[in-house]
């Protein structure tokens, strides 16, 4: 008479490769969606910050309005903070691009090709 362990082993079946592929694909798609959202946010913030600074510096009437409303010109320290923020955003974007590469590698390891539909 077979033992409990022998019966359990005899009845064991692994998941199908299609199910494994679907689970892996969904997991990788979730990672890709997340990093895409982070990258979009970084780009939007960077673009908006650059646009605001350019408008302030390139349009004398905008600078005049800002100066008369606040009685102050943008200080060097304020511009330095903008420069530091842009540098930080660029570094974050660069790291996120590395993560995108890792996600592509995961797709390759799991047999996936390209992006999943809707991602």
Backbone torsions as a table, in degrees:
resi	resn	phi	psi	omega
1	UNK	NA	131.4	-178.1
2	UNK	-69.8	146.4	177.4
3	UNK	-77.1	170.0	178.7
4	UNK	-59.2	-42.6	179.9
5	UNK	-63.3	-44.6	179.9
6	UNK	-62.5	-39.5	177.8
7	UNK	-66.4	-39.6	179.6
8	UNK	-65.0	-42.4	179.1
9	UNK	-65.8	-42.1	-178.8
10	UNK	-64.0	-31.5	-178.6
11	UNK	-92.2	-0.4	-176.4
12	UNK	-75.7	134.3	171.0
13	UNK	-135.0	136.9	178.4
14	UNK	-79.5	159.2	175.7
15	UNK	-61.1	153.7	177.5
16	UNK	-70.8	155.1	179.1
17	UNK	-64.8	-30.5	176.9
18	UNK	-65.2	-41.6	179.3
19	UNK	-67.3	-42.3	176.3
20	UNK	-58.8	-45.0	-179.7
21	UNK	-62.4	-40.4	179.5
22	UNK	-65.3	-42.1	179.5
23	UNK	-66.2	-45.9	178.2
24	UNK	-61.1	-44.1	180.0
25	UNK	-61.2	-42.6	179.1
26	UNK	-65.3	-40.2	179.6
27	UNK	-64.1	-44.9	-179.5
28	UNK	-68.6	-37.9	177.4
29	UNK	-61.9	-38.8	178.1
30	UNK	-63.0	-43.0	176.7
31	UNK	-61.4	-45.7	-178.0
32	UNK	-63.2	-42.1	178.5
33	UNK	-62.1	-42.0	-179.8
34	UNK	-63.7	-48.3	-177.5
35	UNK	-69.3	-33.4	176.4
36	UNK	-62.4	-40.3	179.1
37	UNK	-66.1	-41.0	179.2
38	UNK	-64.4	-45.5	-180.0
39	UNK	-62.1	-43.9	178.9
40	UNK	-60.4	-40.9	178.3
41	UNK	-65.1	-42.2	178.4
42	UNK	-63.0	-45.0	-179.3
43	UNK	-65.1	-42.1	179.6
44	UNK	-62.7	-44.1	179.6
45	UNK	-64.1	-44.6	-179.1
46	UNK	-63.1	-46.9	-179.6
47	UNK	-61.6	-44.5	179.7
48	UNK	-63.9	-41.9	-179.8
49	UNK	-64.9	-44.8	178.7
50	UNK	-62.8	-44.0	-179.8
51	UNK	-60.7	-43.8	-179.5
52	UNK	-65.0	-42.7	-179.5
53	UNK	-67.2	-43.9	179.1
54	UNK	-61.2	-43.6	179.7
55	UNK	-62.2	-40.6	179.5
56	UNK	-64.4	-42.6	-175.3
57	UNK	-86.1	-31.1	-174.8
58	UNK	-90.0	-19.1	-177.7
59	UNK	-112.2	103.7	-176.0
60	UNK	-57.0	-35.0	-179.4
61	UNK	-68.3	-34.4	177.1
62	UNK	-66.7	-44.8	178.6
63	UNK	-63.3	-40.6	179.4
64	UNK	-63.8	-43.0	178.1
65	UNK	-61.3	-46.2	-178.0
66	UNK	-63.7	-43.2	-178.5
67	UNK	-65.8	-42.1	-178.5
68	UNK	-71.5	-31.4	179.3
69	UNK	-71.6	-35.9	-176.2
70	UNK	-108.0	-7.7	-177.0
71	UNK	58.5	25.0	-178.2
72	UNK	-144.4	144.1	171.0
73	UNK	-86.4	155.5	175.0
74	UNK	-58.7	129.1	-176.5
75	UNK	-81.2	163.2	175.9
76	UNK	-61.8	-36.9	-179.5
77	UNK	-67.3	-35.2	177.6
78	UNK	-66.0	-44.3	178.3
79	UNK	-66.6	-33.7	176.6
80	UNK	-65.6	-39.0	176.7
81	UNK	-63.0	-39.2	177.0
82	UNK	-62.9	-45.5	179.2
83	UNK	-60.3	-43.4	178.6
84	UNK	-64.0	-40.3	179.6
85	UNK	-65.6	-41.6	178.4
86	UNK	-63.2	-40.0	177.6
87	UNK	-62.4	-42.9	178.9
88	UNK	-63.4	-43.8	178.7
89	UNK	-62.3	-41.1	178.4
90	UNK	-62.9	-41.5	178.3
91	UNK	-64.7	-43.0	178.0
92	UNK	-62.5	-42.7	179.5
93	UNK	-62.4	-41.4	178.0
94	UNK	-61.1	-44.5	178.4
95	UNK	-63.9	-38.6	178.5
96	UNK	-65.1	-34.7	176.6
97	UNK	-64.3	-35.7	175.4
98	UNK	-64.6	-40.2	178.5
99	UNK	-64.0	-39.4	175.5
100	UNK	-56.6	-41.9	177.7
101	UNK	-62.9	-40.0	178.0
102	UNK	-64.7	-37.7	178.1
103	UNK	-64.9	-40.6	176.7
104	UNK	-61.8	-39.6	177.2
105	UNK	-63.4	-40.7	177.2
106	UNK	-60.1	-42.6	178.2
107	UNK	-58.5	-42.7	179.5
108	UNK	-65.1	-39.3	179.7
109	UNK	-66.2	-31.5	-177.0
110	UNK	-97.0	5.6	177.7
111	UNK	84.1	5.7	179.2
112	UNK	-77.1	154.8	176.9
113	UNK	-128.7	126.8	176.4
114	UNK	63.0	-161.0	-177.8
115	UNK	-91.5	147.8	175.4
116	UNK	-71.2	157.1	179.6
117	UNK	-57.5	134.6	177.9
118	UNK	81.7	4.9	-178.9
119	UNK	-114.7	NA	NA
